[in-house]
Amino acid sequence: MRKRIGNLLLPFSTLGLILGSATLLVAPACENAKAAQSDTTKSVFKYREIFLPEGTGENAAKLGLNSLDNDWGLWGHNLAKVLPENPSQNVFAKVNGVTNKHQFCFSSNTLYGYIEDFILDKYGEEETTRFAIIPNDNEIVCLCETCILAGNTPHDASPAVNKLVRRLAERFPNHIFYTSDYKTTRGLPVDSMPLNSGVLVSAINFPLSYEESPEENLFIQRLQAWGQTTPRILVWDYINNFDDYFTPFPTLGVMQRRLRDYRDNNVTAVFLNGSGSDISALSRLRTEVLAAMTADPETDWKKLLNDKALELYPTAGPLIANFMISQEENLEASGNSLPLYDGVETAKKTYLEEQNFIAFHDGLLSLRDNLSGSEKEEIEILLGELALTRLELNRINRNFRGSERFLQDLENLSALGYPSYNESGWPVEGYVRDYRYLLQHLDETSTKNKLAGERLVALTPLDPDYSDISIITDGALGIPSNYHNGNLIISPENFTRIAIPRKPGLNRLKVWMSYNPAYRITLPERVSLSIGDKEVKSLEPSYPQDHSGHSSLEFIIPENLEGSIVLTFYKGEEMRSMAIEEIAGY
């Protein structure tokens, strides 16, 4: 899996507590806010949440699903919510005797008092609510005298956190308190935890694949170990590519396999982390099927998918169901893992069969004029989502026929009130703007470009996760609004050198670079042109003033100098990543 540039997916971070709707009838989840400790249903898991638009709201009750809004007083890394406006310094961690406000002291009596007051003021003592007592998302551990006596070490805050969870569970027997298995809280409690406490375990390192893996075995062992200490294990799992909500993502068969493992290894609750309130491709059908499988992991999901697709989409349903099943079968046959953070190019290499997708997309387009009512409305949204995938395939293949039509479908989606297409909230209109910029410069980057199709040579190491240097001479600019799309990411060295072949008539070089601070992608401090052993020119790129995210530099190649041509990209002091879109020659 490629590394994430910028905002890493945080297993216990708040991704937005806004929820939507769905329709499959399943008995209500037993562990809701009013009946958290009474099991009156046949559901395998006592808490079931699917974090997709159709998995919450009124239809969540029909699906028997729980929700963050209704069932949690504290969720994720949100312990700061309990603090007053000017909290005592005693609540913060101490490291080497110095107060560090980026983390809490979980042995602090003052912090305990703030949590107690928060619960009493907002939730009382009678009706059951869940509270996640989780450190801030960093590696800092409090090493005050009390925390050290509790058992804390420089890399393990578990002893103090678990002690606080126990104290709260005993104080509020009707509420439920969770610790986490994450970063500095992976230490198992020495003694069994109270019945009204539990643990949130992230499956971030458990690959989404049909294939057994060492990571899977370690994860199952971890669940078994926690099962010896607590009656409540909630697994936080993942059902979306968080850099691309619009490209269909086949998780149904994989998730059935995982849910069976969870059922058999002490797990009592599941949170399937998707796109939250943001739309993602085929999420209504996925929610229907996942809701059934979290109630019963033995559900015949293919039959259910076919039935629900026909019910919801009388005209397009069979086409949609067949495509979704073919994607799942392709993933299973490939043995690949699904990428949680990546672009369409990686999807092609792992699960997305291009011709199958194009046939599906074209099939929906051909049905467009025959649809009506709610089916037409939902398929129009789906066509807008699929347009992004189609545009990316066009860009990857450097075949831009039909691109304007697909861009219009994306614009229509934005106009309907669906502004973003990934976890970072990057706007659809930004992608459309970047793509049109790419189309406007095709003559310059492709037709006239003497380096188009040439494979350049990097003279310094490239990041192993971003080593395809051919992307910067593919004849098309990248998409600054998404670093996966057409950009070569440079991050491991203070500078990167790239050799340029001498082509007949090559007199000038133009370098395009992306700038996107949201992804912590900055411009080089400077770029230099060398010929032989001599530096000919050094230029500092200008930050874009038009919000396009593109910056470019031009170099003249002197006619009287012989030797190898080299471009060197120098990082600034902040050592962030750089992104090269294209190097063109004229």
C-alpha positions as CSV (number, residue, x, y, z in Angstrom):
1,M,0.0,0.0,0.0
2,R,1.3,3.4,-0.8
3,K,2.1,5.8,2.0
4,R,-0.3,8.6,2.6
5,I,0.9,12.1,1.9
6,G,-0.4,14.7,4.3
7,N,-3.4,13.8,6.4
8,L,-3.0,10.2,7.4
9,L,-6.2,8.2,7.9
10,L,-6.5,8.2,11.7
11,P,-8.3,5.0,12.9
12,F,-9.9,6.8,15.8
13,S,-10.2,10.4,14.5
14,T,-13.5,12.1,14.0
15,L,-14.4,11.9,10.3
16,G,-17.6,13.8,10.7
17,L,-20.6,12.8,12.8
18,I,-23.2,13.4,10.1
19,L,-25.3,10.4,9.1
20,G,-27.8,9.5,6.4
21,S,-30.3,6.7,5.3
22,A,-31.0,3.0,4.1
23,T,-33.7,0.3,3.7
24,L,-33.0,-3.4,4.5
25,L,-35.2,-4.7,7.4
26,V,-33.1,-6.2,10.2
27,A,-34.0,-6.5,13.9
28,P,-32.8,-3.3,15.8
29,A,-29.3,-3.4,17.2
30,C,-29.4,-4.6,20.7
31,E,-26.7,-2.3,22.1
32,N,-28.2,1.1,21.6
33,A,-28.2,4.1,23.8
34,K,-31.1,3.0,25.9
35,A,-30.4,-0.8,26.1
36,A,-26.7,-1.2,25.8
37,Q,-26.5,-4.3,28.0
38,S,-29.5,-6.3,27.0
39,D,-29.3,-8.6,23.9
40,T,-32.8,-9.1,22.4
41,T,-31.9,-9.7,18.8
42,K,-30.3,-12.4,16.7
43,S,-27.6,-10.1,15.5
44,V,-24.1,-11.6,15.9
45,F,-22.7,-8.2,16.9
46,K,-24.2,-6.1,19.6
47,Y,-23.1,-2.8,18.0
48,R,-23.2,-2.4,14.2
49,E,-22.4,0.8,12.4
50,I,-21.8,1.5,8.7
51,F,-20.4,5.0,8.2
52,L,-21.9,5.7,4.9
53,P,-24.7,8.3,4.0
54,E,-27.3,5.5,3.7
55,G,-26.2,3.8,6.9
56,T,-27.6,6.3,9.4
57,G,-30.6,8.6,10.1
58,E,-34.1,7.2,9.9
59,N,-33.2,4.3,7.7
60,A,-30.5,3.2,10.2
61,A,-33.3,2.0,12.5
62,K,-34.7,-0.1,9.6
63,L,-31.3,-1.6,9.1
64,G,-30.8,-2.1,12.9
65,L,-27.7,0.1,12.9
66,N,-26.1,2.2,15.6
67,S,-24.7,5.7,15.1
68,L,-22.0,7.9,16.6
69,D,-24.5,10.7,17.2
70,N,-26.9,8.5,19.2
71,D,-24.6,6.1,21.0
72,W,-21.5,7.9,22.0
73,G,-20.7,10.7,24.4
74,L,-17.1,10.8,23.4
75,W,-15.7,9.2,20.2
76,G,-12.2,9.1,18.8
77,H,-9.5,11.5,19.9
78,N,-11.9,13.9,21.4
79,L,-11.1,13.9,25.1
80,A,-10.4,17.6,24.9
81,K,-14.2,18.1,24.7
82,V,-14.5,17.6,28.5
83,L,-12.1,20.5,29.3
84,P,-13.4,23.9,30.4
85,E,-12.4,27.1,28.7
86,N,-9.3,27.5,30.8
87,P,-8.3,24.1,32.1
88,S,-5.8,23.4,34.8
89,Q,-2.3,22.6,33.7
90,N,-2.5,19.5,35.8
91,V,-4.5,17.7,33.0
92,F,-1.6,17.7,30.6
93,A,1.2,15.3,30.1
94,K,4.6,15.9,31.6
95,V,7.7,14.7,29.7
96,N,11.1,15.2,31.3
97,G,9.4,17.4,33.8
98,V,8.0,19.8,31.2
99,T,4.3,20.1,30.6
100,N,3.2,19.1,27.1
101,K,-0.3,20.3,26.1
102,H,-0.4,17.9,23.1
103,Q,-1.2,15.0,25.4
104,F,-3.0,14.3,28.6
105,C,-2.0,13.0,32.0
106,F,-4.4,10.1,32.5
107,S,-3.5,9.8,36.2
108,S,-4.6,13.4,36.8
109,N,-7.4,13.7,39.4
110,T,-8.3,17.0,37.7
111,L,-8.8,15.3,34.4
112,Y,-11.0,12.7,36.0
113,G,-13.0,15.4,37.6
114,Y,-13.6,17.1,34.2
115,I,-14.7,13.8,32.7
116,E,-17.0,13.2,35.6
117,D,-18.6,16.6,35.3
118,F,-18.9,16.3,31.6
119,I,-20.8,13.0,31.9
120,L,-23.1,14.2,34.7
121,D,-23.9,17.5,32.9
122,K,-24.6,16.1,29.5
123,Y,-25.7,12.4,30.0
124,G,-26.5,11.8,33.7
125,E,-26.0,8.4,35.3
126,E,-29.0,6.3,34.3
127,E,-29.2,5.9,30.5
128,T,-26.3,4.1,28.9
129,T,-23.9,6.0,26.7
130,R,-20.4,5.0,25.4
131,F,-17.3,7.1,26.0
132,A,-13.9,6.6,24.3
133,I,-11.1,7.4,26.7
134,I,-8.3,7.7,24.1
135,P,-5.1,9.8,24.0
136,N,-4.5,12.4,21.4
137,D,-3.2,11.0,18.2
138,N,0.5,11.2,18.8
139,E,3.3,9.2,20.4
140,I,3.6,11.4,23.5
141,V,3.3,9.6,26.9
142,C,3.0,11.3,30.3
143,L,5.9,10.4,32.5
144,C,4.9,12.2,35.7
145,E,5.6,10.5,38.9
146,T,2.0,9.1,39.3
147,C,1.9,7.8,35.7
148,I,5.3,6.1,36.1
149,L,4.1,4.5,39.4
150,A,1.0,3.3,37.4
151,G,3.4,1.6,34.9
152,N,3.8,4.1,32.1
153,T,7.0,3.9,30.0
154,P,8.2,6.3,27.3
155,H,6.3,4.4,24.6
156,D,3.4,3.0,26.6
157,A,0.5,5.0,28.2
158,S,-1.7,1.9,28.6
159,P,-1.3,1.5,32.4
160,A,-2.5,5.0,33.2
161,V,-5.2,5.0,30.6
162,N,-6.5,1.5,31.6
163,K,-6.5,2.6,35.3
164,L,-8.6,5.7,34.4
165,V,-11.0,3.6,32.3
166,R,-11.5,1.2,35.3
167,R,-12.1,4.1,37.7
168,L,-14.8,5.6,35.4
169,A,-16.4,2.3,34.8
170,E,-16.8,1.8,38.5
171,R,-18.1,5.3,39.1
172,F,-20.7,5.0,36.3
173,P,-21.9,1.4,36.1
174,N,-24.6,2.2,33.5
175,H,-22.2,3.8,31.0
176,I,-19.6,2.0,28.9
177,F,-16.0,3.1,28.7
178,Y,-13.5,2.2,26.0
179,T,-9.8,2.3,25.7
180,S,-8.0,1.7,22.4
181,D,-5.5,-0.6,20.9
182,Y,-3.5,2.0,19.0
183,K,-0.1,3.7,19.1
184,T,0.7,4.2,22.8
185,T,-2.2,2.1,24.2
186,R,-1.4,-1.3,22.9
187,G,-0.6,-2.7,26.3
188,L,-3.1,-5.3,27.6
189,P,-4.5,-4.7,31.1
190,V,-2.9,-6.8,33.8
191,D,-6.3,-7.6,35.3
192,S,-9.7,-8.3,33.6
193,M,-11.5,-5.1,32.7
194,P,-14.9,-4.2,34.2
195,L,-18.0,-5.6,32.4
196,N,-19.0,-2.1,31.3
197,S,-15.7,-1.3,29.6
198,G,-14.1,-2.4,26.4
199,V,-11.5,-1.7,23.7
200,L,-11.5,-0.1,20.2
201,V,-9.2,-2.1,17.9
202,S,-8.3,-0.6,14.5
203,A,-7.9,-3.0,11.5
204,I,-5.8,-0.4,9.7
205,N,-2.9,-2.9,9.4
206,F,-5.1,-5.9,8.4
207,P,-5.0,-5.9,4.5
208,L,-8.4,-5.8,2.7
209,S,-7.8,-9.0,0.8
210,Y,-9.2,-12.5,0.3
211,E,-5.8,-13.9,0.9
212,E,-4.5,-14.9,4.3
213,S,-1.5,-12.8,5.5
214,P,0.9,-12.5,8.4
215,E,-0.9,-9.3,9.3
216,E,-4.2,-11.1,9.5
217,N,-2.7,-13.7,11.8
218,L,-1.3,-11.1,14.1
219,F,-4.6,-9.2,14.1
220,I,-6.5,-12.3,15.1
221,Q,-4.0,-13.1,17.8
222,R,-4.5,-9.6,19.1
223,L,-8.3,-10.1,19.3
224,Q,-7.8,-13.4,21.1
225,A,-5.6,-11.7,23.6
226,W,-8.0,-8.9,24.2
227,G,-10.8,-11.5,24.6
228,Q,-9.1,-12.7,27.8
229,T,-9.4,-9.2,29.4
230,T,-12.6,-7.6,28.2
231,P,-16.1,-8.7,27.2
232,R,-16.4,-5.8,24.7
233,I,-14.2,-5.6,21.6
234,L,-15.2,-3.1,18.9
235,V,-13.3,-3.5,15.6
236,W,-12.9,-0.4,13.5
237,D,-12.6,-1.5,9.9
238,Y,-12.5,0.2,6.5
239,I,-14.8,0.1,3.5
240,N,-13.6,2.9,1.3
241,N,-10.6,4.3,-0.6
242,F,-10.3,7.5,1.3
243,D,-8.6,9.4,-1.6
244,D,-11.3,8.5,-4.1
245,Y,-14.9,7.9,-3.0
246,F,-16.2,7.8,-6.6
247,T,-14.4,4.8,-8.1
248,P,-16.3,1.6,-7.2
249,F,-14.7,-0.2,-4.3
250,P,-15.4,-3.9,-3.9
251,T,-15.5,-4.8,-0.2
252,L,-18.5,-7.1,0.2
253,G,-16.9,-10.5,-0.1
254,V,-13.8,-9.4,1.7
255,M,-15.8,-8.0,4.6
256,Q,-17.9,-11.2,4.9
257,R,-14.6,-13.1,5.4
258,R,-13.5,-10.6,8.0
259,L,-16.8,-10.5,9.8
260,R,-16.7,-14.3,10.2
261,D,-13.3,-14.0,11.7
262,Y,-14.5,-11.3,14.1
263,R,-17.5,-13.3,15.2
264,D,-15.2,-16.3,15.9
265,N,-12.7,-14.3,17.9
266,N,-14.4,-12.4,20.7
267,V,-15.6,-9.3,18.7
268,T,-18.9,-7.9,20.0
269,A,-19.1,-4.7,17.9
270,V,-18.1,-3.4,14.5
271,F,-17.7,0.1,13.0
272,L,-17.2,0.0,9.2
273,N,-15.6,3.3,8.4
274,G,-16.7,4.6,5.0
275,S,-17.3,8.1,3.5
276,G,-19.4,9.4,6.3
277,S,-21.9,11.9,5.1
278,D,-20.1,12.2,1.7
279,I,-21.4,10.2,-1.2
280,S,-19.5,7.3,-2.5
281,A,-20.1,5.0,-5.5
282,L,-22.8,2.4,-5.0
283,S,-23.0,3.1,-1.3
284,R,-26.7,2.5,-1.0
285,L,-26.5,-1.1,-2.2
286,R,-23.2,-1.6,-0.3
287,T,-25.0,-0.4,2.9
288,E,-27.9,-2.8,2.4
289,V,-25.7,-5.8,2.0
290,L,-23.2,-4.9,4.8
291,A,-26.0,-4.3,7.2
292,A,-27.3,-7.8,6.6
293,M,-23.8,-9.3,6.9
294,T,-23.1,-7.5,10.2
295,A,-26.3,-9.1,11.5
296,D,-25.4,-12.5,10.0
297,P,-22.0,-13.1,8.4
298,E,-23.4,-16.1,6.6
299,T,-25.7,-14.0,4.5
300,D,-25.8,-14.9,0.8
301,W,-24.7,-11.5,-0.2
302,K,-24.7,-12.1,-4.0
303,K,-28.4,-13.1,-3.9
304,L,-29.2,-10.2,-1.6
305,L,-27.4,-7.8,-3.9
306,N,-29.2,-9.0,-7.0
307,D,-32.6,-8.8,-5.2
308,K,-32.0,-5.3,-3.7
309,A,-30.5,-3.9,-7.0
310,L,-33.6,-5.0,-8.9
311,E,-35.9,-3.6,-6.2
312,L,-34.1,-0.2,-6.0
313,Y,-33.3,0.1,-9.7
314,P,-35.8,-1.7,-11.8
315,T,-34.1,-0.8,-15.1
316,A,-30.5,-0.5,-14.2
317,G,-30.4,-2.9,-11.3
318,P,-29.2,-6.1,-13.2
319,L,-26.4,-4.2,-14.9
320,I,-25.3,-2.7,-11.5
321,A,-25.4,-6.0,-9.6
322,N,-23.5,-7.9,-12.4
323,F,-20.8,-5.2,-12.4
324,M,-20.5,-5.2,-8.6
325,I,-20.2,-9.0,-8.4
326,S,-17.7,-9.1,-11.3
327,Q,-15.5,-6.6,-9.4
328,E,-15.6,-8.7,-6.2
329,E,-14.8,-11.9,-8.2
330,N,-11.9,-10.1,-9.9
331,L,-10.4,-9.0,-6.6
332,E,-10.7,-12.5,-5.2
333,A,-9.1,-14.1,-8.2
334,S,-6.2,-11.5,-8.2
335,G,-5.2,-12.1,-4.6
336,N,-4.5,-8.4,-4.3
337,S,-5.2,-6.1,-1.3
338,L,-7.5,-3.1,-1.7
339,P,-5.8,0.3,-1.4
340,L,-7.2,2.6,1.3
341,Y,-5.4,5.6,-0.1
342,D,-4.6,5.7,-3.7
343,G,-5.8,6.7,-7.2
344,V,-7.3,4.9,-10.2
345,E,-3.9,3.8,-11.6
346,T,-3.4,1.6,-8.5
347,A,-7.0,0.5,-8.7
348,K,-6.3,-0.8,-12.2
349,K,-3.4,-2.8,-10.9
350,T,-5.3,-4.3,-8.0
351,Y,-9.0,-4.8,-8.8
352,L,-10.4,-2.5,-11.5
353,E,-10.7,-4.3,-14.8
354,E,-10.7,-1.4,-17.3
355,Q,-12.8,-2.8,-20.1
356,N,-15.3,-4.2,-17.7
357,F,-15.7,-0.8,-16.0
358,I,-16.0,1.0,-19.4
359,A,-18.7,-1.4,-20.5
360,F,-20.6,-0.9,-17.3
361,H,-20.3,2.9,-17.5
362,D,-21.3,2.9,-21.2
363,G,-24.2,0.6,-20.4
364,L,-25.6,3.0,-17.7
365,L,-25.1,5.9,-20.1
366,S,-27.2,4.1,-22.7
367,L,-30.0,3.6,-20.1
368,R,-30.0,7.2,-19.0
369,D,-32.9,8.4,-21.2
370,N,-35.1,5.4,-20.1
371,L,-35.0,6.1,-16.4
372,S,-37.5,8.0,-14.3
373,G,-38.4,8.9,-10.7
374,S,-36.0,8.1,-7.9
375,E,-34.1,5.6,-10.1
376,K,-33.2,8.4,-12.5
377,E,-32.1,10.7,-9.7
378,E,-29.9,8.1,-8.1
379,I,-28.4,6.9,-11.4
380,E,-27.6,10.5,-12.4
381,I,-25.5,10.8,-9.1
382,L,-23.8,7.5,-9.9
383,L,-23.0,8.6,-13.4
384,G,-21.4,11.8,-12.0
385,E,-19.3,9.6,-9.6
386,L,-18.2,7.2,-12.4
387,A,-17.3,10.1,-14.6
388,L,-14.2,10.7,-12.4
389,T,-13.0,7.2,-12.9
390,R,-13.6,7.4,-16.6
391,L,-11.7,10.7,-16.8
392,E,-8.8,9.1,-14.9
393,L,-8.7,6.2,-17.2
394,N,-8.6,8.6,-20.1
395,R,-5.7,10.5,-18.5
396,I,-3.8,7.3,-17.8
397,N,-4.2,6.1,-21.3
398,R,-3.7,9.6,-22.9
399,N,-6.9,9.1,-24.8
400,F,-9.1,12.0,-24.1
401,R,-12.1,11.3,-26.3
402,G,-15.4,12.1,-24.5
403,S,-13.7,13.8,-21.6
404,E,-15.7,17.0,-21.9
405,R,-18.9,15.0,-21.6
406,F,-17.6,13.3,-18.5
407,L,-16.5,16.6,-17.0
408,Q,-20.0,17.9,-17.5
409,D,-21.4,14.9,-15.5
410,L,-19.0,15.8,-12.7
411,E,-20.1,19.4,-12.8
412,N,-23.7,18.3,-12.7
413,L,-22.9,16.3,-9.5
414,S,-21.3,19.4,-7.9
415,A,-24.4,21.5,-8.8
416,L,-26.6,18.9,-7.1
417,G,-24.8,19.7,-3.8
418,Y,-22.2,17.0,-3.7
419,P,-19.0,19.0,-3.5
420,S,-16.2,16.7,-2.6
421,Y,-14.8,13.3,-3.7
422,N,-12.4,12.2,-0.9
423,E,-11.7,12.3,2.8
424,S,-9.7,15.5,2.5
425,G,-12.8,17.3,1.2
426,W,-11.2,18.3,-2.1
427,P,-13.9,19.8,-4.3
428,V,-15.2,18.2,-7.4
429,E,-15.0,21.6,-9.1
430,G,-11.3,21.7,-8.3
431,Y,-10.7,18.4,-10.1
432,V,-12.8,19.6,-13.1
433,R,-10.7,22.8,-13.2
434,D,-7.4,20.9,-13.1
435,Y,-8.6,18.5,-15.8
436,R,-9.6,21.3,-18.1
437,Y,-6.2,22.9,-17.6
438,L,-4.7,19.6,-18.6
439,L,-6.8,19.5,-21.8
440,Q,-5.9,23.1,-22.7
441,H,-2.2,22.3,-22.5
442,L,-2.2,19.0,-24.4
443,D,-0.8,20.4,-27.5
444,E,2.2,21.8,-25.5
445,T,2.7,18.7,-23.4
446,S,2.1,16.0,-26.1
447,T,2.1,17.1,-29.7
448,K,5.0,19.5,-29.5
449,N,6.9,17.8,-26.7
450,K,10.1,16.1,-27.8
451,L,10.3,14.2,-24.5
452,A,6.8,12.8,-24.6
453,G,7.1,9.0,-24.2
454,E,10.8,9.1,-23.2
455,R,11.6,7.4,-20.0
456,L,13.9,9.7,-18.0
457,V,16.5,8.4,-15.5
458,A,16.7,9.4,-11.9
459,L,20.3,9.8,-10.7
460,T,19.2,9.9,-7.0
461,P,16.9,7.5,-5.2
462,L,13.2,7.9,-5.7
463,D,10.6,7.1,-3.0
464,P,9.9,3.3,-3.4
465,D,6.1,4.1,-3.3
466,Y,6.4,6.7,-6.1
467,S,9.1,5.3,-8.4
468,D,7.3,5.4,-11.8
469,I,9.2,8.1,-13.4
470,S,7.5,7.6,-16.7
471,I,4.6,9.7,-15.4
472,I,6.5,12.9,-15.9
473,T,6.9,12.3,-19.6
474,D,3.6,10.8,-20.4
475,G,2.4,13.8,-22.4
476,A,-0.2,15.1,-19.9
477,L,-0.1,17.3,-16.9
478,G,-1.0,16.0,-13.5
479,I,-3.9,17.0,-11.2
480,P,-2.6,19.2,-8.4
481,S,-5.8,18.7,-6.4
482,N,-5.0,15.0,-6.0
483,Y,-1.4,14.0,-5.7
484,H,-2.0,10.5,-7.0
485,N,-3.2,11.7,-10.3
486,G,-0.3,12.3,-12.7
487,N,2.3,13.5,-10.3
488,L,5.7,12.1,-9.4
489,I,6.1,12.5,-5.6
490,I,9.6,13.3,-4.4
491,S,10.3,12.9,-0.8
492,P,13.3,10.9,0.4
493,E,16.3,13.1,-0.3
494,N,17.3,16.8,0.1
495,F,17.6,17.0,-3.7
496,T,16.6,14.8,-6.7
497,R,18.6,14.7,-9.9
498,I,17.0,13.6,-13.2
499,A,18.9,13.1,-16.4
500,I,17.4,14.5,-19.7
501,P,18.3,12.7,-23.0
502,R,19.8,14.8,-25.8
503,K,17.2,14.9,-28.6
504,P,17.7,16.4,-32.0
505,G,16.5,20.0,-31.9
506,L,16.1,20.1,-28.1
507,N,16.7,23.7,-27.2
508,R,14.4,24.3,-24.3
509,L,13.0,22.5,-21.2
510,K,9.8,23.3,-19.4
511,V,9.0,21.8,-15.9
512,W,5.5,21.7,-14.4
513,M,5.1,21.2,-10.7
514,S,2.1,20.8,-8.4
515,Y,1.5,22.8,-5.2
516,N,-1.1,21.6,-2.7
517,P,-0.6,22.6,1.0
518,A,-3.5,20.5,2.0
519,Y,-1.4,17.4,1.1
520,R,1.8,19.0,2.5
521,I,3.1,19.2,-1.1
522,T,5.3,22.2,-1.6
523,L,7.4,23.5,-4.5
524,P,11.1,23.0,-4.7
525,E,13.2,25.7,-3.1
526,R,15.0,25.9,-6.5
527,V,15.5,23.9,-9.7
528,S,18.8,23.9,-11.5
529,L,19.9,23.0,-15.0
530,S,23.4,21.5,-15.4
531,I,25.2,20.4,-18.5
532,G,28.3,18.3,-18.0
533,D,29.8,19.4,-14.7
534,K,28.6,23.0,-15.0
535,E,25.4,24.5,-13.5
536,V,23.9,26.6,-16.3
537,K,20.9,28.1,-14.6
538,S,19.1,28.0,-11.2
539,L,15.5,29.2,-10.9
540,E,13.1,29.6,-8.0
541,P,9.5,28.5,-8.8
542,S,6.7,31.0,-8.1
543,Y,3.7,29.9,-6.1
544,P,0.5,30.0,-8.2
545,Q,-1.6,33.1,-7.8
546,D,-4.6,31.8,-9.7
547,H,-5.4,28.9,-7.3
548,S,-4.7,26.4,-10.1
549,G,-2.0,24.6,-8.1
550,H,0.4,24.6,-11.2
551,S,3.8,26.2,-11.3
552,S,6.3,26.0,-14.1
553,L,9.8,26.9,-15.0
554,E,11.6,27.2,-18.3
555,F,15.3,26.6,-19.1
556,I,17.2,27.4,-22.3
557,I,19.8,24.8,-23.3
558,P,23.0,26.6,-24.5
559,E,24.0,25.4,-28.0
560,N,27.8,25.6,-27.2
561,L,27.8,23.2,-24.2
562,E,28.2,19.5,-24.5
563,G,27.7,16.8,-21.9
564,S,24.8,15.2,-20.0
565,I,21.8,17.3,-19.2
566,V,20.6,17.1,-15.6
567,L,17.7,18.8,-13.7
568,T,18.2,19.0,-10.0
569,F,15.2,19.7,-7.6
570,Y,16.2,21.1,-4.2
571,K,14.0,20.8,-1.2
572,G,13.4,23.7,1.2
573,E,14.1,23.6,4.9
574,E,10.7,22.2,5.8
575,M,11.5,19.0,4.0
576,R,8.0,18.4,2.7
577,S,7.2,16.4,-0.4
578,M,7.4,17.8,-3.9
579,A,5.4,16.8,-7.0
580,I,6.6,17.0,-10.6
581,E,3.8,16.9,-13.2
582,E,5.7,16.9,-16.4
583,I,9.1,17.7,-18.0
584,A,8.8,18.7,-21.6
585,G,11.4,19.5,-24.3
586,Y,11.1,21.7,-27.3
